[in-house]
Amino acid sequence: MSVRSEIHRTVAVLRFGESPVNSLRSTTRRDLVAAIDAAVADSRIEGIVVVGNNHLFSAGADLKEFGKPEMMAAPNLRNVITAVETCTKPVVAAIEGSCLGGGLELALGCHFRVASDSAKLGLPEVRIGLLPGAGGTQRLPRLIGLEAAINVIVGGEPVSAKQFEGTPLLDRLVAGDPLPAAIQLAAEKGAASAIAERLPKVRDRPVSGPDSAALLGFARTMIRSSRPNVPAPLKCLEAIEAAVIKPFEDGLAVEQQLFEELLMTPVSRALRHAFFAERTAAKIPDVPESTLTRKIERAAVIGAGTMGIGITINFLNAGIPVFLLEMSRDALDRGVKRIHDTYASQVRKGTLNPADVSSRLAVLEPTLTYEAIGSADIVVEAVFEEMGVKQKVFRALDSVMKPGAILATNTSTLDVDRIAACTRCPADVIGTHFFSPANLMKLLEVVRGAMTSKDVLATTLQLAKTLRKTAVVSGVCDGFIGNRMIEQYLRQAFFMLDEGAGPAEVDTAIERFGFAMGPFRMSDLAGNDIGWHIRKRRAAEQPDLLYSTAPDKVCELGRFGQKTGAGWYDYRPNDRTAYSSKVVEDLIRDHRRSLDLTPRKVDSREIVDRLVYSLVNEAARILEEGIAQRASDIDVVYLTGYGFPVWRGGPMCYADEVGVYGVAQRMRELAHNPYGDPGFWTPAPLIERLAKEGRAFNQVGAQV
């Protein structure tokens, strides 16, 4: 049974849910209604308390049931709430921890609510392209007012219960465990309630708030400008408006209709896919959750450059003491100053208080010697991206680190196995590819070497959670998942430049598709010299790989991007706006003449297809080679590290939505273009196979 009943004198306490989030799946709903019916039939019981297990109320519906018969199987969530609301004995929700989505809707259906002051309440459905579908849009405005309800429902973020103190939403707010106060309230109301009609129902309350039409109109205008690509926020407003202008039951009908419409949209499918993909990424088929992990109580970072500083701040923010090693006093002092400056900026912005800064800096230990860091449980190397340099570092680490220390490299492209071979214990070596700025970017690409032990991998994934990163496991290849794919994306961008498109045309087209920034703005931000260095290495290692030489010519002028004030675009002091560059326009014109190319019109569709499908084609090869475990892992990499529009679900989800057969057909069309590398557009074998079978990327198992 997913519901356990306990009798406290005249009060039945119904504990519901299963680990980890007490989702309101079909079995829980059935058991909860049965428990309520049993409590009503028991003459000893005068009041009922509904409380979640494991110190949280409920995170809401079981998303795995969405679109399946179990979702609406009787009793559905609306049926449960009706059973609660029409119960002839007072029902009190005891809210602790998270009370989200359907969990909050269940609480809204109760006659009374008691919450811990540490509880978080919210209706996050908009974040997966939906709206609250069990009365949330109708009941919440009746309890906290129209404006506050719009903020909660359209914003989708959890809110502290303290914000609702004094509103009809919460009858009591308590410190700590809310259950004793909820039992007391249920007993009081039960003794006072002779007939059910005396029990308050949220549905009977009016919606309060000034000038609802003006407020809703303003909200619509703001949403249309800030969130134009996702339909759910405007549908939320439509449902909320129904709460204002229609009788309760009619409002519920509007909400239900809008929910069903949204459920079938590509955007909602994509957002739900992204939600599950992120939670699946850390599951490794041959590394069970029971795998013992190593203690990480002290860390070390090698290199006090931009990446090393960001990684160090990650450890400090997590309360993990960290050594910061550099080879020169000047470089070390500059790095430490940048850490201080980063925290000082956060204090000025009000996002961090001085006491927290002091406690974090207290566990930072700068050093100039390898010998000083030997006691660290993990060391992350963040030095120049060159194999010889990294191998030298790992030989030094091998001689000083304690047995069992994890040796991690932050390489973004290099062979982790070659680095591991420099050590006596390659099983302790792993790749941890942080993304810049490392203290802000969510993605951590964890690179599993051929010899990496399972406990090292499990420990690194656990550490990623501690550092609040989304970890995706990659096998060893040049560029791993993300950068191997982005290389093909950039090759196409530069080929289109040769053929006639300008940097701004390419960037604008892909940004309208939804990317955070286009390839030329991205290159300027990351540093054009980074790609230049990789292309030089490619020229030696893969001389047959074709590239446009235009980006090399830009770099030869010293135009490395924002950091030099000039790249594909011009930049002004303290201004990151990308301005068109006459220098680059002239360079591109002369470059085309040198190739005897007549510029042609490259339309937006071609730009988007070549950029996105270049990602898909390379990703299919990565998936088939076993570098990525599953297609959804690739989506997570691009959603969290490369600015792919989340409402499209990632490149593989997007390809599935288009249809793999259609993607293959378009690739064959693109192969007719004789310029660049037409052979690249031969669909990967996996694409050909899926297209023939009528299957999708995300139907492929964890291992291809």
C-alpha positions as CSV (number, residue, x, y, z in Angstrom):
1,M,0.0,0.0,0.0
2,S,1.3,3.5,-0.9
3,V,-0.9,5.0,1.9
4,R,-0.5,4.2,5.6
5,S,-3.2,5.2,8.1
6,E,-2.4,6.1,11.7
7,I,-5.0,6.9,14.3
8,H,-4.2,9.8,16.7
9,R,-7.2,9.8,19.1
10,T,-10.0,11.3,16.9
11,V,-7.7,12.1,13.9
12,A,-6.7,9.8,11.0
13,V,-3.3,10.6,9.6
14,L,-2.9,9.4,6.1
15,R,0.8,9.1,5.1
16,F,1.0,8.8,1.3
17,G,3.6,8.4,-1.4
18,E,6.7,6.4,-2.3
19,S,10.3,7.5,-2.5
20,P,11.8,9.7,-3.7
21,V,9.2,12.4,-4.3
22,N,5.8,11.0,-3.3
23,S,4.4,11.3,-6.8
24,L,0.7,11.0,-7.2
25,R,0.8,7.9,-9.5
26,S,-2.3,5.9,-10.2
27,T,-1.8,3.4,-7.3
28,T,-1.2,6.2,-4.8
29,R,-4.4,8.0,-6.0
30,R,-6.4,4.8,-5.6
31,D,-5.1,4.0,-2.2
32,L,-5.6,7.6,-1.0
33,V,-9.3,7.7,-1.9
34,A,-9.8,4.3,-0.3
35,A,-8.1,5.6,2.9
36,I,-10.3,8.7,3.0
37,D,-13.4,6.5,2.5
38,A,-12.3,4.3,5.4
39,A,-11.7,7.3,7.6
40,V,-15.1,8.7,6.8
41,A,-16.7,5.3,7.6
42,D,-14.9,5.0,11.0
43,S,-17.1,6.5,13.7
44,R,-14.1,7.2,15.9
45,I,-12.6,9.6,13.4
46,E,-13.6,13.3,13.4
47,G,-10.8,14.7,11.3
48,I,-8.3,13.7,8.7
49,V,-4.7,14.8,8.0
50,V,-3.0,14.1,4.7
51,V,0.8,14.1,4.9
52,G,3.6,12.9,2.6
53,N,6.3,10.5,3.5
54,N,10.0,11.3,3.9
55,H,9.6,14.9,5.1
56,L,8.1,16.2,1.9
57,F,4.5,16.5,0.8
58,S,4.5,15.7,-2.9
59,A,6.3,16.8,-6.1
60,G,3.1,16.1,-8.0
61,A,2.0,13.8,-10.8
62,D,4.1,11.0,-12.0
63,L,5.4,12.3,-15.3
64,K,6.1,8.8,-16.6
65,E,2.3,8.4,-16.8
66,F,1.8,11.4,-19.1
67,G,0.2,10.4,-22.3
68,K,-0.5,6.9,-21.0
69,P,-3.8,5.4,-19.8
70,E,-2.6,5.4,-16.2
71,M,-2.6,9.2,-16.3
72,M,-6.4,9.4,-16.4
73,A,-7.2,6.1,-14.9
74,A,-9.8,6.4,-12.2
75,P,-9.5,7.9,-9.7
76,N,-7.5,10.6,-11.6
77,L,-6.1,13.5,-9.6
78,R,-9.3,15.5,-10.1
79,N,-11.3,12.7,-8.7
80,V,-9.0,12.5,-5.6
81,I,-9.3,16.2,-5.0
82,T,-13.1,16.0,-5.3
83,A,-13.1,13.2,-2.7
84,V,-11.1,15.4,-0.4
85,E,-13.1,18.6,-1.0
86,T,-16.5,16.9,-0.5
87,C,-15.4,14.8,2.4
88,T,-17.8,15.1,5.3
89,K,-15.0,15.3,7.8
90,P,-12.4,18.1,7.8
91,V,-9.3,17.3,5.8
92,V,-6.0,19.1,6.7
93,A,-2.9,19.1,4.6
94,A,0.3,18.9,6.6
95,I,2.9,20.5,4.2
96,E,6.6,19.9,4.7
97,G,9.4,20.0,2.1
98,S,8.3,20.2,-1.5
99,C,4.6,20.7,-2.3
100,L,4.6,21.1,-6.1
101,G,2.3,20.7,-9.0
102,G,-0.4,18.1,-8.3
103,G,0.9,18.0,-4.8
104,L,-0.1,21.6,-4.3
105,E,-3.3,21.1,-6.1
106,L,-4.2,18.3,-3.7
107,A,-3.4,20.6,-0.8
108,L,-5.6,23.3,-2.3
109,G,-8.5,20.8,-2.4
110,C,-8.1,20.2,1.4
111,H,-10.3,22.2,3.8
112,F,-7.3,23.5,5.7
113,R,-3.5,23.7,5.3
114,V,-0.7,23.8,7.8
115,A,2.9,24.3,6.5
116,S,6.4,24.3,7.8
117,D,8.1,27.6,7.3
118,S,10.8,25.8,5.4
119,A,8.4,24.3,2.9
120,K,8.4,25.2,-0.8
121,L,5.2,25.6,-2.7
122,G,4.7,25.9,-6.5
123,L,3.0,24.9,-9.7
124,P,6.0,24.2,-12.1
125,E,3.9,22.6,-14.9
126,V,4.7,25.6,-17.3
127,R,8.4,24.4,-17.2
128,I,7.4,21.2,-19.0
129,G,5.1,23.0,-21.5
130,L,1.8,22.4,-19.6
131,L,-0.5,24.1,-17.1
132,P,-1.8,22.8,-13.8
133,G,-4.5,20.4,-14.8
134,A,-6.2,19.5,-11.5
135,G,-7.7,22.8,-10.5
136,G,-4.6,24.8,-9.7
137,T,-5.4,27.6,-12.1
138,Q,-8.8,27.9,-10.5
139,R,-8.1,27.5,-6.8
140,L,-4.8,29.3,-6.3
141,P,-6.1,32.8,-7.4
142,R,-9.0,32.4,-5.0
143,L,-6.5,32.0,-2.1
144,I,-3.6,34.4,-2.8
145,G,-5.1,36.9,-5.3
146,L,-4.8,37.3,-9.0
147,E,-1.4,38.9,-9.3
148,A,0.4,36.5,-7.0
149,A,-1.2,33.5,-8.7
150,I,-0.1,34.7,-12.1
151,N,3.5,35.0,-10.8
152,V,3.4,31.5,-9.3
153,I,1.7,29.7,-12.2
154,V,3.3,31.5,-15.1
155,G,6.7,31.7,-13.3
156,G,6.8,28.1,-12.4
157,E,9.3,28.5,-9.6
158,P,8.9,27.1,-6.1
159,V,8.2,29.8,-3.5
160,S,8.9,29.7,0.2
161,A,5.8,29.1,2.4
162,K,6.7,32.1,4.4
163,Q,5.6,34.3,1.4
164,F,2.0,33.0,1.9
165,E,1.8,33.7,5.6
166,G,-1.3,35.7,6.4
167,T,-3.1,34.6,3.2
168,P,-6.0,32.1,3.1
169,L,-3.7,29.6,1.5
170,L,-2.2,28.7,4.8
171,D,-4.2,28.4,8.0
172,R,-1.1,28.0,10.1
173,L,2.7,28.4,9.5
174,V,4.9,26.6,12.0
175,A,8.6,26.1,12.6
176,G,9.7,22.5,12.0
177,D,7.3,19.5,11.6
178,P,3.8,20.7,10.7
179,L,2.1,17.4,11.6
180,P,1.4,18.1,15.3
181,A,-0.3,21.4,14.5
182,A,-2.2,19.8,11.6
183,I,-3.5,17.0,13.9
184,Q,-4.5,19.6,16.5
185,L,-6.3,21.7,13.8
186,A,-8.1,18.6,12.4
187,A,-9.3,17.6,15.9
188,E,-10.5,21.2,16.6
189,K,-12.4,21.5,13.3
190,G,-13.7,17.9,13.6
191,A,-15.2,18.5,16.9
192,A,-16.8,21.7,15.7
193,S,-18.2,20.3,12.4
194,A,-21.5,18.7,12.7
195,I,-22.3,18.9,9.0
196,A,-20.1,19.0,5.9
197,E,-21.6,22.2,4.6
198,R,-19.7,24.0,7.4
199,L,-16.4,23.0,5.9
200,P,-14.7,25.7,3.8
201,K,-14.2,24.9,0.1
202,V,-11.7,27.0,-1.9
203,R,-14.1,26.8,-4.9
204,D,-16.6,29.0,-3.0
205,R,-14.2,31.9,-2.6
206,P,-14.1,34.8,-5.1
207,V,-10.9,35.8,-6.9
208,S,-9.6,39.0,-5.4
209,G,-7.4,41.6,-7.1
210,P,-7.6,45.0,-8.7
211,D,-8.6,45.5,-12.3
212,S,-8.1,42.0,-13.5
213,A,-8.5,42.8,-17.2
214,A,-5.6,45.3,-17.1
215,L,-3.4,43.0,-15.1
216,L,-4.1,40.0,-17.5
217,G,-3.5,42.3,-20.5
218,F,-0.2,43.5,-19.1
219,A,0.9,39.9,-18.4
220,R,0.1,38.8,-21.9
221,T,2.1,41.6,-23.4
222,M,5.1,40.7,-21.3
223,I,4.9,37.0,-22.1
224,R,4.6,37.6,-25.8
225,S,7.8,39.6,-25.8
226,S,9.8,37.4,-23.4
227,R,8.6,33.9,-24.2
228,P,7.4,33.9,-27.8
229,N,8.2,30.3,-28.6
230,V,6.4,28.5,-25.8
231,P,2.6,28.3,-25.8
232,A,2.1,27.3,-22.1
233,P,2.5,30.7,-20.4
234,L,-0.3,32.3,-22.5
235,K,-2.5,29.3,-22.0
236,C,-1.9,29.6,-18.2
237,L,-3.2,33.1,-18.4
238,E,-6.2,32.0,-20.4
239,A,-7.1,29.4,-17.7
240,I,-6.5,32.0,-14.9
241,E,-8.8,34.4,-16.7
242,A,-11.5,31.7,-16.6
243,A,-11.2,31.6,-12.8
244,V,-12.0,35.4,-12.8
245,I,-14.9,35.5,-15.3
246,K,-16.5,32.1,-15.1
247,P,-18.2,29.9,-12.5
248,F,-15.8,27.4,-10.9
249,E,-17.0,24.3,-12.8
250,D,-16.8,26.2,-16.1
251,G,-13.3,27.4,-15.3
252,L,-12.3,23.8,-14.5
253,A,-13.6,22.8,-18.0
254,V,-11.5,25.5,-19.6
255,E,-8.4,24.4,-17.7
256,Q,-8.9,20.8,-18.7
257,Q,-9.3,21.7,-22.4
258,L,-6.2,23.8,-22.4
259,F,-4.2,21.1,-20.6
260,E,-5.1,18.5,-23.2
261,E,-4.2,20.9,-26.0
262,L,-0.8,21.6,-24.5
263,L,-0.1,17.9,-23.8
264,M,-0.1,17.2,-27.5
265,T,2.2,20.1,-28.6
266,P,5.7,19.5,-29.8
267,V,7.0,22.0,-27.3
268,S,5.5,20.2,-24.3
269,R,6.9,16.8,-25.7
270,A,10.3,18.4,-26.0
271,L,10.3,20.0,-22.5
272,R,9.1,16.7,-20.9
273,H,11.8,14.9,-22.9
274,A,14.4,17.3,-21.5
275,F,13.2,16.9,-18.0
276,F,13.5,13.1,-18.1
277,A,16.8,13.2,-20.1
278,E,18.5,15.2,-17.4
279,R,17.4,12.7,-14.7
280,T,18.5,9.7,-16.8
281,A,21.9,11.0,-17.8
282,A,23.7,9.9,-14.6
283,K,22.4,6.3,-14.8
284,I,25.1,4.1,-16.0
285,P,24.1,0.6,-17.0
286,D,27.1,-1.2,-15.6
287,V,27.6,1.0,-12.6
288,P,24.8,0.2,-10.1
289,E,23.6,2.8,-7.6
290,S,25.0,0.6,-4.8
291,T,28.6,1.2,-6.1
292,L,30.8,2.3,-3.2
293,T,32.2,5.8,-3.7
294,R,35.4,7.4,-2.4
295,K,35.3,10.3,0.1
296,I,35.9,13.8,-1.3
297,E,36.8,15.9,1.6
298,R,39.6,18.0,0.0
299,A,40.3,18.9,-3.6
300,A,43.1,20.4,-5.6
301,V,43.1,22.4,-8.9
302,I,46.1,22.7,-11.1
303,G,46.1,26.0,-13.0
304,A,44.9,29.5,-11.9
305,G,43.7,30.6,-15.3
306,T,40.1,31.3,-16.3
307,M,39.0,27.6,-16.2
308,G,41.0,26.8,-13.1
309,I,39.5,29.7,-11.2
310,G,36.0,28.7,-12.1
311,I,36.5,25.1,-11.0
312,T,38.1,26.3,-7.8
313,I,35.0,28.4,-7.0
314,N,32.8,25.4,-7.6
315,F,34.6,23.5,-4.8
316,L,34.6,26.5,-2.5
317,N,30.8,27.1,-3.1
318,A,30.2,23.5,-2.1
319,G,32.2,23.9,1.1
320,I,35.1,21.6,-0.1
321,P,38.5,22.8,1.0
322,V,40.7,23.3,-2.1
323,F,44.4,23.7,-2.9
324,L,45.0,26.0,-5.9
325,L,48.4,25.3,-7.6
326,E,50.3,27.5,-10.0
327,M,53.9,27.6,-11.1
328,S,54.6,31.3,-10.6
329,R,53.8,33.7,-7.8
330,D,52.4,36.3,-10.2
331,A,50.0,33.8,-11.8
332,L,48.8,32.5,-8.5
333,D,48.2,35.9,-7.1
334,R,46.3,36.9,-10.2
335,G,44.1,33.8,-9.8
336,V,43.4,34.4,-6.1
337,K,42.5,38.0,-6.8
338,R,40.0,36.9,-9.5
339,I,38.4,34.6,-6.9
340,H,38.1,37.5,-4.5
341,D,36.8,39.8,-7.2
342,T,34.2,37.2,-8.3
343,Y,32.9,37.0,-4.7
344,A,33.0,40.8,-4.2
345,S,30.8,41.2,-7.3
346,Q,28.3,38.8,-5.8
347,V,28.2,40.7,-2.5
348,R,27.6,44.0,-4.4
349,K,24.7,42.3,-6.3
350,G,23.3,41.0,-3.1
351,T,23.5,37.4,-4.1
352,L,26.0,36.5,-1.4
353,N,26.7,37.9,2.0
354,P,30.1,38.7,3.4
355,A,30.0,36.0,6.0
356,D,29.5,33.4,3.4
357,V,32.4,34.8,1.3
358,S,34.7,34.6,4.4
359,S,33.8,31.0,5.1
360,R,34.5,30.0,1.5
361,L,37.8,31.8,1.2
362,A,38.9,30.3,4.5
363,V,39.2,26.9,2.9
364,L,41.2,28.1,-0.1
365,E,44.9,27.2,0.1
366,P,47.0,28.7,-2.7
367,T,50.4,26.9,-3.3
368,L,53.3,26.9,-5.6
369,T,54.4,23.2,-5.0
370,Y,53.0,19.9,-6.0
371,E,54.1,18.4,-2.7
372,A,51.6,20.6,-0.8
373,I,48.6,19.0,-2.6
374,G,49.3,15.4,-2.0
375,S,46.6,14.9,0.6
376,A,43.7,15.9,-1.7
377,D,41.1,13.3,-2.5
378,I,40.6,14.6,-6.1
379,V,42.8,16.9,-8.2
380,V,41.5,18.6,-11.4
381,E,44.1,19.6,-13.9
382,A,43.1,22.8,-15.8
383,V,46.3,23.7,-17.8
384,F,46.9,24.5,-21.4
385,E,45.1,22.2,-23.9
386,E,48.2,20.5,-25.3
387,M,49.0,16.8,-24.8
388,G,52.6,17.2,-23.7
389,V,51.7,19.8,-21.1
390,K,49.0,17.7,-19.6
391,Q,51.1,14.5,-19.6
392,K,53.9,16.4,-17.7
393,V,51.3,17.5,-15.1
394,F,50.0,13.9,-14.6
395,R,53.5,12.5,-14.2
396,A,54.1,15.0,-11.5
397,L,50.7,14.2,-9.8
398,D,51.5,10.5,-10.0
399,S,54.6,11.1,-7.8
400,V,52.9,13.2,-5.1
401,M,49.2,12.2,-4.8
402,K,48.2,9.8,-2.0
403,P,46.9,6.3,-3.0
404,G,43.3,6.4,-4.0
405,A,43.3,10.1,-5.1
406,I,41.2,10.7,-8.2
407,L,43.2,12.3,-11.0
408,A,40.9,14.4,-13.2
409,T,41.7,16.2,-16.4
410,N,39.7,19.1,-17.7
411,T,40.7,18.5,-21.3
412,S,38.0,19.4,-23.8
413,T,39.3,17.3,-26.7
414,L,42.4,15.3,-25.9
415,D,42.7,11.5,-25.4
416,V,42.1,10.8,-21.7
417,D,43.6,7.3,-22.1
418,R,47.0,8.7,-23.3
419,I,47.0,11.0,-20.3
420,A,46.1,8.1,-17.9
421,A,49.0,6.1,-19.4
422,C,51.4,8.5,-17.8
423,T,50.4,7.3,-14.3
424,R,50.9,4.1,-12.4
425,C,47.2,3.8,-11.7
426,P,45.1,4.7,-14.8
427,A,42.0,3.4,-13.0
428,D,42.1,6.5,-10.9
429,V,42.1,8.8,-14.0
430,I,38.9,10.4,-15.4
431,G,38.0,13.3,-17.6
432,T,36.0,16.2,-16.0
433,H,35.3,18.6,-18.8
434,F,33.8,21.7,-17.2
435,F,32.3,24.4,-19.4
436,S,33.4,28.1,-19.2
437,P,32.6,30.0,-17.1
438,A,33.0,26.8,-14.9
439,N,31.4,28.4,-11.8
440,L,28.2,29.2,-13.8
441,M,27.8,26.7,-16.6
442,K,25.6,23.7,-15.6
443,L,27.2,21.0,-17.8
444,L,30.0,18.6,-16.7
445,E,31.1,16.2,-19.4
446,V,32.5,13.2,-17.5
447,V,34.9,11.2,-19.7
448,R,35.3,7.5,-18.8
449,G,38.6,6.2,-19.9
450,A,39.3,2.6,-20.9
451,M,40.8,1.9,-17.5
452,T,38.7,4.2,-15.3
453,S,37.3,2.2,-12.4
454,K,33.6,2.1,-11.6
455,D,34.0,3.6,-8.2
456,V,36.0,6.5,-9.6
457,L,33.1,7.1,-12.1
458,A,30.5,6.8,-9.4
459,T,32.4,9.2,-7.2
460,T,32.7,11.8,-9.9
461,L,29.0,11.6,-10.7
462,Q,28.2,12.0,-7.0
463,L,30.6,15.0,-6.9
464,A,28.9,16.6,-9.8
465,K,25.6,16.6,-7.8
466,T,27.5,18.2,-4.9
467,L,28.8,20.9,-7.3
468,R,25.3,21.3,-8.7
469,K,26.3,20.2,-12.1
470,T,24.4,18.1,-14.7
471,A,26.8,15.3,-15.5
472,V,26.8,13.4,-18.8
473,V,29.2,10.4,-19.3
474,S,31.2,10.3,-22.5
475,G,33.6,7.7,-23.9
476,V,37.0,8.7,-25.2
477,C,37.2,10.3,-28.6
478,D,38.5,13.5,-30.0
479,G,36.2,16.2,-28.6
480,F,34.0,13.7,-26.7
481,I,30.3,14.4,-27.3
482,G,29.9,18.2,-27.3
483,N,33.0,19.4,-29.0
484,R,33.2,16.6,-31.6
485,M,29.7,17.7,-32.7
486,I,30.4,21.4,-32.5
487,E,33.3,21.0,-34.9
488,Q,31.0,19.8,-37.6
489,Y,28.6,22.7,-36.8
490,L,31.4,25.2,-37.2
491,R,32.7,23.7,-40.3
492,Q,29.3,24.2,-41.9
493,A,29.1,27.8,-40.6
494,F,32.5,28.6,-42.1
495,F,31.7,26.9,-45.4
496,M,28.5,29.0,-45.7
497,L,30.6,32.1,-45.1
498,D,32.7,31.1,-48.1
499,E,29.6,30.5,-50.2
500,G,27.9,33.8,-49.6
501,A,26.4,34.1,-46.1
502,G,27.6,36.8,-43.7
503,P,28.4,36.1,-40.0
504,A,25.3,38.1,-39.0
505,E,23.0,36.3,-41.4
506,V,24.2,32.9,-40.1
507,D,23.9,34.0,-36.5
508,T,20.5,35.6,-36.9
509,A,19.0,32.5,-38.7
510,I,20.1,30.1,-36.0
511,E,19.2,32.4,-33.1
512,R,15.7,32.7,-34.6
513,F,15.6,29.0,-34.5
514,G,16.2,29.3,-30.8
515,F,19.9,29.1,-30.1
516,A,21.2,31.3,-27.4
517,M,23.8,32.7,-29.9
518,G,25.0,31.8,-33.3
519,P,28.3,30.2,-34.3
520,F,30.2,33.5,-34.9
521,R,29.1,35.2,-31.8
522,M,29.8,32.0,-29.9
523,S,33.3,31.8,-31.3
524,D,34.0,35.4,-30.4
525,L,32.9,34.7,-26.8
526,A,34.9,31.5,-26.4
527,G,38.0,32.9,-28.2
528,N,38.7,32.3,-31.8
529,D,42.3,31.3,-31.0
530,I,40.9,28.1,-29.3
531,G,39.5,26.9,-32.6
532,W,42.6,28.0,-34.4
533,H,44.7,25.9,-32.1
534,I,42.5,22.8,-32.7
535,R,42.5,23.3,-36.5
536,K,46.4,23.4,-36.4
537,R,46.4,20.1,-34.6
538,R,43.8,18.7,-37.0
539,A,46.0,19.8,-40.0
540,A,48.8,17.5,-38.6
541,E,46.6,14.6,-37.5
542,Q,43.9,14.6,-40.2
543,P,45.3,16.5,-43.2
544,D,42.4,15.3,-45.4
545,L,39.8,17.0,-43.2
546,L,38.4,20.0,-45.1
547,Y,38.0,23.4,-43.5
548,S,37.4,27.0,-44.6
549,T,40.5,29.0,-44.1
550,A,38.5,32.2,-43.4
551,P,38.6,31.8,-39.6
552,D,42.4,31.3,-39.7
553,K,42.7,34.6,-41.6
554,V,40.7,36.3,-38.9
555,C,43.0,34.9,-36.2
556,E,46.1,36.0,-38.1
557,L,44.9,39.6,-37.6
558,G,44.8,39.0,-33.9
559,R,41.0,39.1,-33.8
560,F,40.4,36.5,-31.1
561,G,37.0,37.8,-30.1
562,Q,35.6,39.7,-27.1
563,K,38.8,39.4,-25.1
564,T,40.8,41.3,-27.8
565,G,37.9,43.7,-28.6
566,A,37.6,42.3,-32.1
567,G,36.8,39.0,-33.8
568,W,34.1,38.2,-36.3
569,Y,32.5,41.4,-34.9
570,D,33.8,44.6,-33.4
571,Y,33.4,45.2,-29.6
572,R,33.6,48.4,-27.6
573,P,35.0,48.9,-24.1
574,N,32.7,47.5,-21.4
575,D,30.2,46.6,-24.2
576,R,29.6,43.0,-25.3
577,T,27.3,44.0,-28.1
578,A,28.5,42.5,-31.5
579,Y,28.9,45.3,-34.1
580,S,29.5,44.5,-37.8
581,S,33.1,44.9,-38.8
582,K,34.3,46.5,-42.0
583,V,37.6,44.7,-41.6
584,V,35.9,41.3,-41.5
585,E,33.6,42.3,-44.5
586,D,36.7,43.2,-46.6
587,L,38.5,40.0,-45.4
588,I,35.6,37.8,-46.4
589,R,35.3,39.5,-49.8
590,D,39.0,39.0,-50.5
591,H,38.9,35.5,-49.2
592,R,36.1,34.5,-51.7
593,R,38.0,36.1,-54.5
594,S,41.1,34.1,-53.6
595,L,39.0,30.9,-53.9
596,D,37.4,32.2,-57.2
597,L,33.9,31.9,-55.5
598,T,30.9,33.9,-56.6
599,P,28.8,34.6,-53.6
600,R,25.3,33.1,-53.6
601,K,22.2,33.6,-51.5
602,V,22.1,31.2,-48.6
603,D,18.6,31.3,-47.2
604,S,17.6,30.8,-43.5
605,R,16.3,27.3,-44.1
606,E,19.5,26.1,-45.5
607,I,21.5,27.8,-42.7
608,V,19.4,26.2,-40.0
609,D,19.3,22.7,-41.7
610,R,23.1,22.6,-42.3
611,L,23.9,23.7,-38.8
612,V,21.4,21.5,-36.9
613,Y,21.7,18.4,-39.1
614,S,25.5,18.6,-39.0
615,L,25.0,18.1,-35.2
616,V,22.6,15.3,-35.7
617,N,24.7,13.4,-38.3
618,E,27.8,13.5,-36.1
619,A,25.8,12.6,-33.0
620,A,24.4,9.5,-34.7
621,R,28.0,8.4,-35.3
622,I,28.8,9.1,-31.7
623,L,25.8,7.1,-30.5
624,E,26.6,4.1,-32.7
625,E,30.2,4.1,-31.6
626,G,29.1,3.9,-28.0
627,I,30.7,7.3,-27.1
628,A,27.3,8.4,-25.8
629,Q,25.1,5.9,-23.9
630,R,21.8,7.2,-25.3
631,A,20.4,9.8,-27.6
632,S,18.9,11.8,-24.7
633,D,22.4,12.2,-23.2
634,I,23.5,14.1,-26.3
635,D,20.4,16.3,-25.9
636,V,21.4,17.1,-22.3
637,V,24.9,18.1,-23.5
638,Y,23.5,20.5,-26.0
639,L,20.7,21.9,-23.8
640,T,23.0,22.6,-20.8
641,G,26.3,23.4,-22.5
642,Y,25.8,24.8,-26.0
643,G,22.6,26.9,-25.9
644,F,20.3,24.6,-28.0
645,P,16.7,25.8,-27.5
646,V,15.3,23.8,-24.6
647,W,11.8,24.0,-26.1
648,R,13.0,22.0,-29.0
649,G,14.4,19.3,-26.7
650,G,17.9,19.0,-28.1
651,P,19.2,18.0,-31.5
652,M,18.2,14.3,-31.3
653,C,14.7,15.1,-29.9
654,Y,14.3,17.7,-32.7
655,A,15.3,15.1,-35.3
656,D,12.8,12.7,-33.8
657,E,10.1,15.4,-34.0
658,V,10.9,16.1,-37.7
659,G,11.2,12.3,-38.3
660,V,14.5,10.5,-38.9
661,Y,13.3,9.6,-42.4
662,G,12.8,13.2,-43.3
663,V,16.2,14.1,-41.8
664,A,17.9,11.5,-43.9
665,Q,16.2,12.9,-47.0
666,R,17.3,16.4,-46.3
667,M,20.9,15.3,-45.8
668,R,20.9,13.7,-49.2
669,E,19.7,17.0,-50.7
670,L,22.4,18.9,-48.9
671,A,25.0,16.5,-50.3
672,H,24.2,17.9,-53.8
673,N,26.1,21.1,-52.9
674,P,29.5,20.6,-54.4
675,Y,31.3,23.0,-52.2
676,G,32.8,22.2,-48.8
677,D,32.7,18.5,-47.8
678,P,29.7,16.9,-49.6
679,G,30.7,13.5,-48.4
680,F,29.9,14.6,-44.8
681,W,26.2,14.6,-45.7
682,T,26.0,10.9,-46.3
683,P,23.6,9.9,-43.5
684,A,25.3,8.0,-40.7
685,P,24.5,4.3,-40.7
686,L,22.4,4.6,-37.6
687,I,20.2,7.3,-39.4
688,E,19.8,5.0,-42.4
689,R,18.8,2.1,-40.2
690,L,16.3,4.1,-38.1
691,A,14.8,5.7,-41.2
692,K,14.3,2.3,-42.8
693,E,12.7,0.9,-39.6
694,G,10.6,3.9,-39.0
695,R,12.1,4.4,-35.5
696,A,13.4,7.4,-33.5
697,F,16.7,8.1,-31.9
698,N,15.2,8.1,-28.5
699,Q,13.8,4.6,-29.1
700,V,17.4,3.3,-29.2
701,G,18.5,1.6,-26.0
702,A,21.2,2.8,-23.6
703,Q,23.8,0.9,-25.6
704,V,23.6,0.8,-29.4
